[in-house]
Amino acid sequence: MNKAAARTLILLLAFAAVWFSNLEYRKLVNPDEGRYAEIPREMVASGDWTTPRLNDIKYFEKPALQYWATAAAYTLFGEHQWTARLWSALTGFLGVLMVYFTGRRLFGEQAGWNAALVLGSSLLWVLIGHVNTLDMGVSFFLSAAVCAFLLAQQDTAAARARERWMLAAWAALALAVLSKGLIGLALPGAALLLYILIERDWRRIGRLQLFSGIALLLVLTLPWFVAVSRANPEFFQFFFIHEHFERFLTKQHGRYQPPYYFIPVLLAGMLPWTIALIDALARAWKRDPLQRFQAQRFLLLWAAVVFVFFSVSSSKLVSYILPMFPALALLTGVRLAQLGARALAWQTLPAALAGVALLAFLPGIERYASREVPVELFHDYADWLIAAGLVQIIGAAACAWFAWRGRTRTALMLLAGAGLVFAQLALTGHESLSRANSAYYIVQKIKSELKPGMPFYSVDTYDQSLQFYLRRPTTMVAYKDELGFGIAQEPQKFIPDLALFETSWKADAEALALMSPKTYEGLRAKGLPMRLVARDTRRIVVSRRLTVHP
């Protein structure tokens, strides 16, 4: 192994060590992390990997690929916080390697290296890569499909290589569909159609391997959709109509934001590369006269389709635009490879302002405190954020200094390292708030009360992380939320009001119940027999057994 290869391997191992370092450190927080940890746990416990269930209620909002991957991790390594987050972390890590490979093949070694540095340290990519949601998985597979398509469409691609890359693209689309539904087809299809219409490049259709590609996609996706529909006839209407069209067109999920919502998300999410991104976007549309297929134009159109699609949607979350980030990293990587040393210094130095802004924000962090999240938790978090802000300032300043002296590769590595550590510190420090945002601690307090088969009620509330740490579901009382559809299919698993709960509670020899402090005070005022077992700022757990036996 030569020195360059050894140096690259060392950097890759260092990146992996930092990337995967904190998966177990943080407790799972509500709502997404608890939800997407519990569904695969129930798959393993029940042995049913066809019908997703959340709290033992049918849950059809998303397809099953990530559930299977996490259930497999549980089976191999046990049910831990790190195995619950492993799929997000692994696909995020592989996404960085993917843009390096693609950028190197399309635009040259330096552009590929730069693209990997950009993606692996972009704030939003790092954050979502360490949180247990579905967005990183689908972003990876959508981006893998785009990258494989670009490699297949190169003017210099041989016929056999083009066929293999297009089949890889179709396979990635299938996995995107199995990750989060029809956006796995709709978004790439819209970007391709737009490119063909703008470029008038109708030859591109003949290079898509349509028949074999569609056949491969159906082979990979249909078995589960058919199996889950046969086992659950109600699946089709809920998943395809409600979860796709109604979610996009209506505000019923309570996630409405104005159309400009994703502009600040994008600008902040690309830190510390925001200025370089703006420069790259301004130049990405320029035609390459030596190439028939305009790869940079396609990447720009792909990013625009993702951005516009979710901007016009009535349902918005910060992570929805994540699929555009690998494309943006590739475009930014190309532009960074073209910059002179002085221009690079001026473009990267403003990244220090993010650290300055964070430090300026911290003195007023108390305003975010509440009864549920006390101010002392925010004070603990502030220490981590101070460290993150200082890292960002020092990293950006060091990058600018090395760039000014002509050492651009060192400069970019320093800024990327600072960006990665900045995001990891901010994320790791969030554990300071977990006593309010996770059910882990209250479960530790009640372990001595738990017995196998004991009834456990969730009264007029639903804590998404509770069931994972209990290692069992609870009976919902007078509260449906996102489980409403599943409860309608299996109403016998639900207690619809507090009066029926009181009857069940009194009939139990022993039982536990989780509720809010407000609900607890109301039931206590009515004289319901119960003993307070544990409480925190959000939750109270009570026992039906009124005395404690040694």
C-alpha positions in Angstrom: 0.0 0.0 0.0 1.5 3.4 -1.0 1.5 6.4 1.2 -1.5 8.1 -0.4 -3.7 4.9 0.0 -2.5 4.5 3.6 -3.4 8.1 4.3 -6.8 7.8 2.7 -7.5 4.6 4.8 -6.5 6.3 8.0 -8.8 9.3 7.2 -11.6 6.9 6.4 -11.2 5.0 9.7 -11.0 8.3 11.6 -14.2 9.5 9.9 -16.0 6.2 10.7 -14.9 6.4 14.3 -16.3 9.9 14.7 -19.4 9.1 12.7 -20.5 6.0 14.7 -19.2 7.2 18.1 -22.3 8.4 19.8 -25.1 6.1 18.6 -25.5 4.4 22.0 -24.7 7.5 24.1 -28.0 9.2 23.6 -31.4 7.9 24.8 -34.1 7.5 22.3 -36.3 10.6 22.2 -39.9 11.2 21.1 -41.6 10.8 18.8 -39.7 9.3 15.8 -36.9 7.5 17.5 -39.2 5.7 19.9 -41.6 4.8 17.1 -39.1 3.5 14.6 -37.3 1.5 17.4 -40.5 -0.1 18.6 -42.0 -1.3 15.3 -39.0 -3.6 14.5 -38.8 -4.7 18.1 -42.4 -5.9 17.8 -41.5 -7.7 14.6 -38.8 -9.7 16.3 -41.0 -10.4 19.3 -44.0 -11.6 17.3 -42.2 -13.2 14.4 -44.5 -11.3 12.0 -42.3 -9.4 9.6 -45.2 -8.7 7.1 -47.6 -6.5 9.1 -45.9 -3.6 10.9 -47.3 -2.9 14.3 -46.7 0.0 16.7 -47.8 -0.7 20.3 -49.4 -3.9 19.0 -51.6 -1.8 16.7 -51.4 -2.1 12.9 -49.3 0.7 11.6 -49.3 1.3 7.8 -47.9 4.8 7.4 -44.6 3.6 5.8 -43.2 0.5 4.1 -41.1 -2.1 5.9 -37.5 -1.9 4.6 -36.0 0.0 7.5 -38.1 -2.0 10.0 -36.6 -5.2 8.5 -33.1 -3.8 8.7 -33.5 -2.7 12.3 -35.1 -6.0 13.3 -32.2 -7.8 11.7 -29.8 -5.6 13.7 -31.7 -6.5 16.9 -31.6 -10.2 16.0 -27.8 -10.1 15.4 -26.7 -7.6 18.1 -29.5 -7.2 20.6 -32.0 -4.4 21.2 -30.0 -1.3 22.0 -30.1 2.4 21.2 -27.2 2.0 18.7 -28.9 -0.9 16.9 -32.1 1.2 16.7 -30.1 4.0 15.0 -27.7 1.8 13.0 -29.7 1.9 9.7 -29.7 5.7 9.6 -26.0 5.9 10.5 -25.0 3.2 8.0 -26.9 4.6 5.1 -25.6 8.1 5.9 -22.0 6.9 6.0 -22.4 5.0 2.8 -23.9 8.1 1.2 -20.6 9.9 1.8 -18.6 7.1 0.1 -21.1 7.0 -2.7 -20.7 10.7 -3.6 -16.9 10.3 -3.5 -17.1 7.4 -6.0 -19.6 9.1 -8.3 -17.8 12.5 -8.2 -14.5 10.8 -8.9 -15.9 9.0 -11.9 -17.8 11.9 -13.3 -15.8 15.0 -12.5 -12.3 13.9 -11.3 -10.5 12.8 -8.2 -10.4 16.2 -6.5 -14.1 16.9 -7.1 -15.1 13.5 -5.7 -12.9 14.0 -2.6 -14.4 17.5 -2.1 -18.0 16.2 -2.5 -17.4 13.6 0.2 -15.9 16.2 2.5 -18.9 18.4 1.9 -21.6 15.8 2.5 -19.9 14.1 5.4 -19.8 17.4 7.3 -23.0 19.1 6.2 -25.1 19.9 9.3 -28.4 18.4 8.2 -26.8 15.2 6.7 -24.8 14.6 9.9 -27.8 15.2 12.2 -30.3 13.0 10.4 -27.6 10.4 10.0 -27.6 9.9 13.8 -31.4 10.0 14.5 -33.7 7.1 14.1 -36.0 8.3 11.3 -36.8 7.0 7.8 -35.4 10.0 6.0 -31.8 9.0 5.8 -32.6 5.6 4.3 -34.8 6.9 1.6 -32.4 9.8 0.8 -29.5 7.3 0.4 -31.4 5.1 -2.0 -32.8 8.0 -4.0 -29.4 9.4 -4.3 -27.9 6.0 -5.2 -30.4 5.8 -8.0 -29.4 9.3 -9.2 -25.7 8.5 -9.0 -26.1 5.2 -10.9 -28.2 6.9 -13.5 -25.5 9.5 -14.0 -22.8 6.8 -14.4 -25.0 5.0 -16.9 -25.6 8.1 -19.0 -22.0 9.2 -19.4 -21.1 9.7 -23.0 -18.1 7.4 -22.6 -20.1 4.5 -20.9 -19.9 1.2 -22.7 -23.1 -0.6 -23.5 -22.5 -3.3 -20.9 -21.6 -0.8 -18.2 -24.6 1.3 -19.0 -26.9 -1.6 -18.6 -25.4 -2.6 -15.3 -25.6 0.9 -13.9 -29.2 1.4 -15.0 -30.2 -1.9 -13.4 -28.5 -0.6 -10.2 -30.5 2.6 -10.5 -33.8 0.6 -10.8 -32.8 -1.5 -7.8 -32.1 1.6 -5.8 -35.5 3.0 -6.8 -37.1 -0.2 -5.6 -35.4 0.1 -2.2 -36.4 3.8 -2.0 -40.1 2.7 -2.6 -39.7 0.1 0.2 -38.2 2.8 2.4 -40.9 5.5 2.1 -43.3 4.8 -0.7 -44.1 6.3 -4.1 -41.8 9.3 -3.8 -39.1 6.8 -4.7 -40.6 6.8 -8.2 -42.3 10.2 -8.4 -39.3 12.5 -7.7 -36.7 10.8 -10.0 -39.3 10.5 -12.7 -40.1 14.2 -12.5 -36.5 15.1 -12.6 -35.8 12.9 -15.6 -38.8 14.2 -17.5 -37.9 17.8 -16.8 -34.3 17.2 -18.1 -35.5 15.5 -21.3 -37.9 18.3 -22.0 -35.4 21.1 -21.4 -32.6 19.4 -23.2 -34.8 17.9 -25.9 -32.8 14.8 -25.4 -35.3 12.1 -26.4 -32.5 9.6 -26.9 -32.2 9.3 -23.1 -35.4 7.3 -22.9 -33.9 4.5 -25.0 -31.0 4.3 -22.5 -33.1 3.6 -19.4 -33.4 -0.2 -19.7 -37.2 0.3 -19.2 -38.4 -3.3 -19.6 -35.7 -5.0 -17.6 -35.6 -2.2 -15.1 -39.3 -2.1 -14.4 -39.3 -5.9 -14.1 -36.5 -5.7 -11.5 -38.4 -3.0 -9.6 -41.5 -5.1 -9.5 -39.7 -8.2 -8.4 -38.2 -6.3 -5.5 -41.2 -4.4 -4.4 -44.4 -6.4 -5.2 -43.9 -9.4 -2.8 -44.2 -7.3 0.3 -47.0 -5.1 -1.0 -49.0 -8.1 -2.1 -48.3 -10.0 1.1 -49.3 -7.1 3.4 -52.4 -6.4 1.4 -53.5 -10.0 1.5 -53.0 -10.1 5.3 -54.6 -6.7 5.7 -57.2 -5.7 3.1 -57.4 -2.2 4.5 -53.7 -1.5 3.7 -54.2 -0.4 0.1 -56.6 2.5 0.8 -54.7 3.8 3.8 -51.2 3.5 2.4 -51.6 4.7 -1.2 -54.5 7.1 -0.8 -54.3 8.5 2.7 -50.5 8.5 3.3 -49.6 9.7 -0.2 -52.2 11.9 -1.7 -54.0 13.2 1.4 -50.8 13.8 3.2 -49.4 15.9 0.3 -52.6 17.8 -0.4 -54.1 18.5 3.0 -53.0 19.9 6.4 -54.6 17.1 8.5 -51.2 15.9 9.8 -50.5 19.3 11.4 -47.2 19.8 9.6 -48.2 22.9 7.5 -45.4 25.4 7.0 -45.2 28.4 4.5 -43.8 27.7 1.0 -40.4 29.4 1.9 -40.0 27.1 4.9 -37.1 25.1 3.4 -35.0 28.1 2.4 -33.5 28.6 5.8 -33.5 24.9 6.4 -31.3 24.5 3.3 -29.0 27.4 4.1 -28.4 26.2 7.7 -28.4 22.5 6.7 -25.5 23.0 4.3 -23.2 24.6 7.0 -20.3 25.0 6.8 -20.5 25.0 3.0 -23.4 27.4 2.5 -21.4 30.1 0.6 -19.7 27.6 -1.6 -23.0 26.0 -2.3 -24.5 29.3 -3.5 -21.5 29.8 -5.8 -21.8 26.3 -7.1 -25.6 26.6 -7.8 -25.0 29.9 -9.7 -22.6 28.0 -12.1 -24.1 24.5 -12.3 -26.4 25.3 -15.3 -23.5 26.2 -17.5 -23.4 23.7 -20.4 -20.3 21.5 -20.9 -19.7 21.7 -24.7 -17.6 18.5 -24.6 -20.5 16.4 -23.2 -23.8 15.4 -24.7 -25.2 14.4 -21.3 -25.1 17.3 -18.9 -24.5 15.7 -15.5 -24.4 19.0 -13.6 -27.6 20.2 -15.1 -29.3 16.9 -14.1 -28.1 17.2 -10.6 -29.4 20.8 -10.4 -32.8 19.7 -11.7 -32.9 16.8 -9.3 -32.2 19.1 -6.3 -34.8 21.6 -7.6 -37.5 19.0 -8.0 -37.0 17.8 -4.4 -37.0 21.3 -3.1 -40.1 22.5 -5.0 -42.1 19.3 -4.4 -41.8 19.5 -0.7 -42.1 23.3 -0.6 -45.6 23.1 -2.2 -46.6 20.1 -0.1 -49.0 20.8 2.8 -46.9 18.5 5.0 -43.4 19.7 5.9 -40.6 18.5 8.2 -37.0 19.7 8.2 -35.7 16.3 7.0 -37.9 16.1 3.9 -35.4 17.9 1.6 -32.5 15.6 2.7 -32.5 13.7 -0.7 -31.1 16.7 -2.5 -28.0 17.0 -0.3 -25.8 14.4 -2.1 -26.5 16.2 -5.4 -25.7 19.5 -3.8 -22.5 18.0 -2.4 -21.4 16.9 -5.8 -22.1 20.3 -7.4 -20.2 22.0 -4.5 -17.3 19.5 -4.8 -16.9 20.4 -8.5 -16.9 24.1 -7.8 -14.4 23.8 -4.9 -12.1 22.0 -7.2 -12.1 25.0 -9.5 -11.6 27.7 -6.9 -8.3 29.4 -6.4 -6.7 29.5 -2.9 -7.8 33.1 -2.1 -11.3 32.6 -3.4 -11.6 29.5 -1.2 -10.5 31.4 1.8 -13.1 34.1 1.3 -15.8 31.5 0.7 -15.1 29.4 3.8 -14.3 32.0 6.4 -17.9 33.1 6.8 -18.6 29.6 8.2 -17.2 31.0 11.5 -20.2 33.2 11.7 -22.3 30.2 12.5 -20.3 29.5 15.6 -20.4 33.2 16.5 -24.2 33.2 16.1 -24.5 30.1 18.2 -22.5 31.6 21.1 -24.5 34.9 20.9 -27.7 32.9 21.1 -26.8 30.9 24.2 -27.2 33.6 26.9 -31.0 33.6 26.1 -31.4 29.9 26.1 -33.5 30.0 29.3 -36.5 31.3 27.3 -37.0 27.8 25.8 -37.4 26.3 29.3 -40.8 25.1 30.5 -42.3 23.0 33.2 -41.7 19.9 31.1 -38.1 20.9 30.1 -36.6 22.7 33.1 -34.0 25.4 32.7 -31.2 23.4 34.3 -31.4 20.9 31.5 -30.8 23.7 29.0 -27.9 25.0 31.0 -26.3 21.5 30.7 -26.9 21.6 27.0 -25.4 25.0 26.7 -22.0 23.7 27.7 -22.0 21.4 24.7 -23.1 24.1 22.4 -20.4 26.4 23.6 -17.8 23.7 22.6 -19.6 23.2 19.3 -19.5 27.0 18.5 -15.8 27.3 19.4 -14.9 24.3 17.1 -16.8 25.9 14.3 -15.0 29.3 14.7 -11.6 27.7 15.0 -12.1 25.3 12.1 -13.3 28.0 9.7 -10.5 30.4 10.7 -7.9 27.6 10.3 -9.4 26.7 6.9 -9.2 30.2 5.6 -5.6 30.6 6.9 -4.4 27.4 5.2 -6.4 28.2 2.0 -4.8 31.7 1.9 -1.4 30.1 2.0 -2.3 27.8 -0.9 -2.8 24.6 1.1 -6.3 24.0 -0.2 -6.6 20.3 0.5 -5.6 20.7 4.1 -8.0 23.7 4.4 -10.9 21.7 3.1 -10.2 18.8 5.4 -10.0 21.1 8.4 -13.3 22.7 7.6 -15.0 19.4 7.0 -13.5 18.0 10.3 -14.8 21.1 12.2 -18.2 20.8 10.6 -18.5 17.1 11.5 -17.4 17.7 15.1 -19.7 20.7 15.4 -22.7 18.7 14.4 -21.7 15.7 16.6 -21.2 17.9 19.7 -24.6 19.6 19.2 -26.2 16.2 18.8 -24.4 14.5 21.6 -25.2 17.3 24.0 -28.9 16.9 23.2 -28.7 14.0 25.7 -28.8 16.7 28.4 -32.6 17.1 27.5 -33.4 13.4 27.4 -34.8 13.3 31.0 -37.7 15.3 29.6 -37.8 13.9 26.1 -37.3 10.2 26.7 -39.1 7.5 28.8 -35.8 5.8 29.6 -35.4 7.2 33.0 -38.9 6.7 34.3 -38.8 3.0 33.1 -35.7 2.5 35.2 -37.6 3.8 38.3 -40.5 1.3 37.8 -38.5 -1.9 36.9 -39.1 -3.4 40.4 -42.9 -3.0 39.9 -43.0 -4.7 36.5 -44.2 -8.3 36.2 -44.7 -10.5 33.1 -48.2 -10.2 31.8 -49.2 -7.3 34.1 -51.6 -4.9 32.5 -50.0 -1.6 31.6 -52.1 1.3 30.5 -51.3 4.6 28.6 -54.0 6.9 29.9 -55.0 9.8 27.8 -51.5 10.0 26.4 -49.0 8.1 24.3 -45.2 8.2 24.9 -43.5 6.9 21.8 -40.3 5.8 23.6 -42.0 4.0 26.5 -42.7 0.7 24.8 -39.2 0.2 23.6 -37.7 0.6 27.1 -40.5 -1.5 28.6 -39.9 -4.2 26.0 -43.7 -4.6 25.7 -46.8 -2.7 24.4 -49.3 -0.8 26.5 -53.1 -0.5 26.4 -54.2 2.8 25.0 -56.9 4.7 26.9 -58.9 7.6 25.5 -56.1 8.6 23.2 -55.5 7.6 19.5 -53.3 10.1 17.7 -51.5 8.4 14.8 -52.8 5.0 16.0 -56.4 5.9 15.1 -56.5 3.9 11.9 -55.0 0.8 13.4 -57.3 1.1 16.4 -60.3 1.2 14.1 -59.2 -2.1 12.7 -58.7 -3.7 16.1 -61.0 -1.8 18.5 -60.8 -4.5 21.1 -57.2 -3.4 22.0 -58.4 0.1 22.9 -60.2 1.6 25.9 -62.2 4.5 24.5 -62.8 6.6 27.6 -61.7 7.1 31.2 -64.9 5.6 32.7 -64.2 2.2 31.1 -60.6 2.5 32.2 -61.6 3.0 35.8 -63.8 -0.1 35.6 -60.9 -2.1 34.2 -58.5 -0.7 36.7 -60.6 -1.6 39.6 -61.1 -5.1 38.3 -57.3 -5.7 38.0 -55.5 -7.3 40.9 -52.4 -5.4 40.0 -51.6 -3.1 37.1 -49.5 -0.1 36.1 -50.5 3.1 34.2 -48.7 6.0 32.7 -50.4 9.3 32.5 -49.8 13.1 32.5 -49.7 15.0 35.8 -53.0 16.7 34.9 -54.8 13.3 34.3 -53.3 12.0 37.5 -54.7 14.8 39.6 -58.1 14.4 38.0 -58.3 10.7 38.7 -56.9 11.2 42.2 -59.6 13.7 42.9 -62.2 11.1 41.9 -60.8 8.7 44.4 -59.4 6.1 42.0 -57.3 3.6 44.0 -53.7 4.0 42.9 -50.2 4.5 44.3 -47.7 6.9 42.7 -44.7 4.9 41.7 -42.6 7.3 39.7 -42.8 10.8 38.1 -40.9 13.3 36.1 -41.7 16.6 34.5 -44.0 15.0 31.8 -45.1 11.6 33.2 -46.5 9.9 36.2 -46.7 6.1 36.6 -49.1 4.7 39.2 -49.7 1.2 40.5 -53.0 -0.7 41.2 -51.3 -2.4 44.1 -51.6 0.0 46.9 -49.0 -1.5 49.2 -45.4 -2.4 48.6 -44.4 -5.9 49.6 -40.8 -6.6 50.6 
